[in-house]
Amino acid sequence: MKANETAIIFIEFQNDFCKEGGKLNGLVRDEIARNQTIENAVRLLNGAREKGVKIIHCPFVLDRKWTLDKNFEGILKGVVDGDVFAPESWGGAIIDEMAPKAGETVLVGKRALNGFVHTNLAEILAEAGIKNVGVAGFLTNVCAQATAWGAYDLGYRTRLIPSACGAATQAIQEYVENEVCPLFGGAPTVDEFLAEID
């Protein structure tokens, strides 16, 4: 994969997931420690920066009115009820370790699961001439997986990078790694993904 044709999308590396006191941290704390999700994601981010890969940060921003106007049950209803990823809140902020640098894209408008929906992500990738997409983040089996499927369906060579993702349980993490990632063409480690880029 050529670096100038590759993008990595970092999904929801926000305080509400990643830090003590975050509203969803209790859900993922043990698994991100076991999987070394943050450490791996930082290594992925730094390696991608060194190679000149396009970096896209994709935070979720709670849109209470929009969500309540829809007929959502389940996970998005829970986000509203818990006031998770509220705009301008500490919980909604990207963690310091993954803070965007000048020139990196911070996607605006993600208020559902798939990063391509309700955003201009497809246009950003097309304008940059991207052919290959890596995805890392939260939750492994929800927004990260949904965004990876979105990229795959649009024709990108897609890699969901499980060691830089976080799930609620080891069983879920391993299911995605063993059963879902191969459907995209593999389940690379951070080092394996970076080694694919020239």
CORPE-V33767 format. One record per helix or strand of 3 or more residues. SS is the DSSP state (2 for helix, 1 for strand). FROM is the first residue (numbers start at 1). LEN is the number of residues. If there is no record, write none. Layout:
BEGIN
ss = {SS	SS}
from = {FROM	FROM}
len = {LEN	LEN}
END
This chain:
BEGIN
ss = {2	1	2	2	2	1	2	2	2	2	1	2	1	2	2}
from = {3	6	15	25	37	54	64	75	96	121	132	140	157	170	190}
len = {3	6	4	11	15	5	6	7	3	7	7	14	10	15	6}
END
